[in-house]
Amino acid sequence: METLYRSTRDAAAKAVTASQAILQGLTPDGGLYVPVEMPTINLDFAKLSTFSYQEVAYQVMQPFFSDFTETELRACIDQAYDKKFDTPAIAPLRQSQDGYFLELFHGPTIAFKDMALSLLPHLMTTAAKKNQVAKDIVILTATSGDTGKAAMAGFADVPHTKIIVFYPRDGVSPIQKQQMVTQTGANTAVVALTGNFDQAQSHVKAIFNDTAFRQELARNHYQFSSANSINIGRLVPQIAYYIYTYAQLLNQKAIQLGDKINISVPTGNFGNILAAYYAKLLGLPVNKLICASNRNNVLTDFFRTGIYNRNREFFVTSSPSMDILVSSNLERLLFRLTGHNSEQTKRLMETLTTTGSYAINETMRAELSGFYAGYADEAATTKEINRIFRENQYTIDPHTAVASAVARQYREATGDKTLTVTVATASPFKFPNTVLAALAGEREATDGVLADERLANFINLPLPSAVSDLIGAPVLHKRETTPEQMRSIIADVLKLHA
């Protein structure tokens, strides 16, 4: 049975295939693509527990990407999850005294975005062929640190594609910045923004919805698409690793078939935890989804009060991928909370744009009972990195520390002893200064690679190749702009006025 996709904001718009949704990224009306009906998947976990990551990924994704042939989808998966990952498990589990960490940082950029962005270029180029797309695809993306590098690594020198990434100049770690500005590939462009991620993301959305600009692109044989988690081609692959996690737990006899688990996710744009929510809808036995935020705790307040309010101070923290006040993927959850009411969803999102806040009703709030939300400030994050290291001889990055700290808050508040999986979204080598400060009290900020070498000596682990490859790598991208000038930069990169 074919799975089609519709907009969260326009019930009258024609439904599209998976490949069309992947190519477009955003819907023409500014909404997000969601399945018209959630596909049915036979989650035979006893069988899945014996499968490789690649096979689990195929079983989960095939019903969502139903217009891809088996040969096409398996080829995409096999090319994505190959030896660029440093473990054949792809997404292994690490046991701790508190449960398990799901390690999603074994890909080429040592962050969880690799799990989907290693696959998206293959999905997109296959989708372009299926739909006889004659134009070059321009991937336009705002990043809070990790998406940009992972997307560029995936799309670098892919024929008939270009990728333009905007990142907040003062809102990423030194390693994240160095990874981006040294990215090779004749089709890649990275631009520092004198603003924060929310500004970058809102301007990217506005550019997507600028009809005149889209027409100018078309005249120059280009069309936009997105590598952010707003693209359904990013979101669906993330569902797979939650299903795989449960299968691994069964295989390791950590749980029995049917046992429920808790999942704690460090949350910024809401895509990663939304994938866990979708996995639950498909039949993953989940007791509680723990939505963990840093000091930018707009989501915590939303889940606790039913009011989403971005009218607050923005903080630059040690977990920059969560420094977000407008969580785009929450719109997909809202759509379900409204009973798939596109008019109501559109109204809420327009209210957010015009006033900076919205409130959901009590019926909608009742549907959020499967979530727990909390946050960890900078002091709590530092303390958690230190605690996990002392108790488990295991080093975590600040994003993972936020999720671990909030999971502990939840256990202490509720007494819930359900096995908890904490999602480890980045390698500690991505944020060496923060980790060294937590473990060794080092407060002096040093160059990214130098700090990583000191961290490697302290925790007695080798430098990942993603870091060692940066040593001596030349800076290839030096553009900088304001949010208001993003259109001009795009036109310049694409030589629209040449």
N, C-alpha and C positions, 0 to 999 in steps of 0.2 A: 504494500500500500504506500502511495507516494505521500511524503510530508511536504506540505506547502507552507509558505511564510506570509504573514500579513503585518501591517503596521500597527503599532500600539496606539496610533492617533487617528486613523482614518479607516472606518469599517467599510467604506464604499470602494476603497482602492483595490485593484485587482491583486489577488494572491500571486506570489512568484515561487519559482522552484528554489531549492537550496543553492544551486550554482548561481542563479541570478541574484539572490540575496547576498551571497558572498562577494560577488563582483561590485554590487552597489554600496555595500557597507551600511550607510544610513538610508532610511526610506525618503522618498521625495518630499514628504510633508514634515520632515524633521524628526519623525519618530524612530523607533527601533523595530527591527524584524523579530517576530516571535512565531513559533509554530502555530498554524491554524488549530491543530489538535496535537497534543503531546503524543508522540509515537509510543506504541506498546513494545516493550522489550522483555524477552524471557530471560530474566536474570537468574540463571542456574548457577548459583555461587559455588556449589560443589564442583561443577565442571570448570567454571572460571578460575577457580583456585589453582588449577593445573596449567593455565594458559600463560603465555608470554605477554608482556605489556602490549606488543604490537597486535596480538590476537584479541586481547580485551578491548583495545582501542577500536578495532574493526567492528567487533560485535556491538559496541555502544554507538559508534558513529554512523553505521550503515543505515539504520532506520531514520536518522536525522537528515543524512545526505543521500536520499533515496534516488535522486536522478544521476548519481555517479554509478557507473558499473562496478562490479566487484573488482575487476582488473584495475580500473582507474583508482579506486579508493585504496586498495591494498598497495598499489605502487606509491601513492602519496604517503601512506603511513610508513612503508619500508624505507623510503628516502628520508623521511623526517627523523625517525627514531633509529638511527644507525650508530656508527662508531664515533660520531661527534659527541655523543653522551659517554661519560667516563665509566659507566657501569651498565652491564646488560639488563639489570633490573629497571633501568630508566628512572623510576621513582621509588627508591627503596625506603623501608621503614627503619627507624632507629629507636630501640627501646630505651625508656628512661624510668625513673622512679615514679613519674606522674602519668605514664602511659606510653605513647609513641609519638615520635616526630616523623612526619611524612616529608622526606627530602626531595624538593622539587628544583634543586639547584645543580644538577649534574650535567646540564647542557653547556653549550659553547660560551654563554655569557654569564654563567653561574647564578642565574636567577630564574624564578618560576615561569617567566614569560617565554622561555625557550620551549616549554612543553607544548604551547600552541603555535608559537611563531616559527618553529622549525617546520611545521606542517602547512601553515597558511599559504606561503608562496606556491607550494605544489597544488593545493586546492584551487588557488586563484588562477594559475596558468592553465590548469585542466579545465576550470570553469570557463575561461576565456575561449578556449578551443571549442567547448561544447556549444557556446552561444555565438560562435562566429564573430567574435569581437575583433574589429579591425583597428581600433584605436589602441594606443599605448596606455597602460594603467598607471595612474599617478597615486601612489600611496601617500596620503596626507595624515600625519599623526602628531598629536601632542603627547608628551611623555613626562612622567614625574620621576623618571630615572632609568627604569629597566626596559620598558616597552621599546623605546627608541633604539637602543643598541641591539636588542634581540630581533626587532623588525629589520633593521639594516643588515644584520648578519644573515638573515634569511633571504632578503631580497637582493643583496649585492650582486650586481652583474647578471641578474635574471633577465633574459631577453624580453623586450617590449614592456618593461616596467621602469618606473622611477620612484624614488622614495624621498620625501621631504619630512624631516623631523624637527619639531620645535620643543625646546626644553627650557625650564626656568634657570637663568644664569646662576642665581644664588641659591637654588633649591635642590641641587643634586650633590652626591658625595664626590670627592676628587676622583675616585676610581670610576664611578659612573660617567663623569665628564670625560675622563681620559679615554674610556672605551669608545665613547661616541665620536670625539673629535679626531680620533686616529682611524676611524672606520674607512676601509678601502672600498672601491667600487665606483666605476664611472657614473653610475646612475643614482648615487647617494648624495644627499645634502643634509647637513645638520646646522640648525640655527639657534643660537642662544637668545633668550627672550628676557628683556628687562621687566619681568612681571612674574606672577606665580603660575602654577599649573592650571588653576581654574580659569585664569584669563586666557591661557593658551588653548585650553579645551573649548571654551565658549566661542572663541574666535574661529577655531577650526570648524565647529558646527555651523557657525554663521557662513563661512566660506562654502561649505558643502551645500548650504541652502540658498546661495546666491545664484539665481537663475542666469543672470547676465554673464557672470564669470564662468559658469558651467558651459554656456553657449560659446564663449570665447575659447575655452579649452577644446570643445568639440571641433571648432573651426581649425584648430591646430592639431587635430587628431589625437586628443587626450581625453581621458575620463577619470574622475576621482574614484578612489575607494579608500577604505580605512583598514589599518592594522590594529586599532584599539579594540578593547573588549566589547565595544558597541557592535563590532562585526560578528555576526553569528558564526562565522568561520573561526573566530577566536574563542568564542564561548563554548561551543559544543565539544571541542577536544579536551577542555578542562573537566568536563563531566567524567571523562574516561578514567582519570587518575583517582577519583573517589571510589568508583566501582572496583578498580584494581586494588586499592588500599584494603577494602573489605575482603577481597579474595586473598590477598597476602596474609591478612590476620587469620583467616580460616586455615590457610596452608601451614602457618606457623603454630596453629593450635592455641592462639591467644584468645580466641572466642569460639563459641559454638554457633552452628548455622541458626540464624534467626535472632541472635543476640544483637541488641542495639548498641550503637556507639555515639559518642559526642564528637563533634568536629569543631575545633577552634581555628578561625581564619583571621589573620591580620587584614584589615579591610579598608580600602580607600575608594576605588571607583565601583565597588560592589560586584565586580564580575566574578572573582574567584569564589566568593561565598554563594553567589547566585548559581554557579555551576553545581555546588554541593546541594543547594535547594532543589535544583532540577533533578539531580541524582536521587534525592529523597522521593520526589514525585514519581520517578521511574520504578521505585521499589527498594532503594537502598535503606536498610534498617537504621534510621537515625533517630536518636532520642532528642538531642538538642544541638542546634547550630549556634555557635558562639561567635558573635560579631564583635571583633576586637578592634578598637580605635586607639589612636594616640591622642595627644592634647587637642587636636582638631576633631572633637568628639561630636560632630553634628549627627552621625548615625546613632550613637548611644542615646542622645536626647530623643531622636525620632522613635526608636523602638520603645523607649520608656514613657513617652508622652503622646505619641501620635502626631507630633508637630515637627515638620522639617523646616529648619530656620538657618539659612546660610548667612544671615546678617549678624556676624560676630567677628571677633578678631581672628586673623589668620596667623598661625604659628609655623615657623620653620623649625623642624625637629630633627632628631637623629634617625628617624624612620621616614625619609622623604617621599617614598612611594605612597604614603598614607596622608600626606599633607594636601588634603583635598576637602573642599567644602561643598562641591556639587558632584554627587556620586551618580554618574550617568546611568549605570545599569540598574539602579533602583527603580527606574521607570518600568522595567520589565516585571518587577515584583508588584509594583503599583497596579499594573494592568491586570494581573491575576487577582489582586485584592479587590478590584472594582467589579469582578465577575466578567472580565474581558470587555469592559465598557470603554471603547476608544474615546468617546466624547468626554467622559469623566476624566480619563487619563490625560487627555489633551488639556483640559481645563486646569487640572492640578499643575501640569508642567508649565503652562502659560502663566499661572499665578506665581510660580517660583521665579520665572524670568522677570515678571513685572514688579513683584513685591519682595522677592527674596525668601518667601516662606509659603507653606501650605499646611493644612491640617486634614487628617483622614478621620472618618467617622468611627464610631464604636464597633460597628459590624466589621469594618476592615481591620481595626486593631485586634479584634478577637482572632483573626486569621494569623496573627504574628506570634501565637503562643509557642510555636516550635523554635523561636529564636530567643537567645539571651544576649544582651548587649552590655558591654562595659568598656572602660578605657584605662590606659596606663600612661602616666605622665613620664617626663624624662627621668626623674629619680627612680620611679618604679621600674622603668625599662633597664636602667643601669643595674639596679639591684637584681633583676631577674637574670640578666646575662651572667652575673657573678654567681648567683645561686645555682643555676644549672651547671655551670662549670665545676663548682665545688662538689656538688652532689653526684654528678654523672660523668665528670671528666669529658664534657662535651661542650663545644663552643657554638653559640647561636648568634645570629645577627640581630640588630635592634627590632626589625619587623617581627621576626619569630618570637623575640622576647616579649613584645606587646601581646601577641596571641597566647603565649605561655602564662604571662602574668594574669591576663583576664580569665583564662581557663581556671587558674588557681583561685581567683576571686569567686568564680561561679561555684567551685567545689566547696569553698569555705562558707558561702552564703546559703547553699542549698543542702549540703551533705550528700549530694549525688555522687555515687561511686561508680557510675557507668564508665567503661574504658574510654579514654579521651585521646583522640588523635589531634595533635597540634601541627598545623601546616607550616613547615619551614620553607619560606619563600625565597630566601637568598643565602648565599654563602657568607660566613663572617668575613671573608676576605674582600667582600664588596664594601664593607664599612669598618676598616681596620682601626681608625682613630677612636671611634665609639667603643669598639670591643676592647681595645687596649686600655682605654680609660676605665672601663668597668672591671677588667681583670687585674690590671697592674697599676692602676692609678695614674697612668700617663695622661697628662692634660695638654701636652704640647702637640699642636697639630703639625704633622709632617707631610711631605709629598706622598701621594697615594701609594705608589709602588714601594717606597722606602718604609712606609708604615706597615705595608703588608709583609715585607721581609722581617720586620721586627715581630709582627704577630706570629708569623710562621715559626720563628725561633722560640717564642714564648709558649705556644701550644704544641710545639714539636710535630708539625705537619708540613708537608712540602707545599710550595706555592702552586696554585692551580695554573695551568697553561694559559687560561684567560687573563691572568695577571702577568705572568712572566713574559708573555708575548708583547706586553705593552712597553717593556724596557727598550728604550731607544726608538720606539715607533714615532714617526713624524706626525705633527699636527697637520691635518689635511683640511679641516673645516674651521674657518675663523669668522663666519658671518655672525652678526648680532643685530637685533632689531627690537622695536617696540611692538606690542600687540596690534596697534593700529596700522602698522606697516607690513603686516604679514602677507596681505594680498600682493603687494609690490615685490616682496621677496620671492614669492611663488612665481610670479610672472617673470622675474629675472632669471630664476633657476631654469625655468622651462623655455626661456628665450621667446616669450610670447610677443614681444615688441621688436624682435630683431628684424 
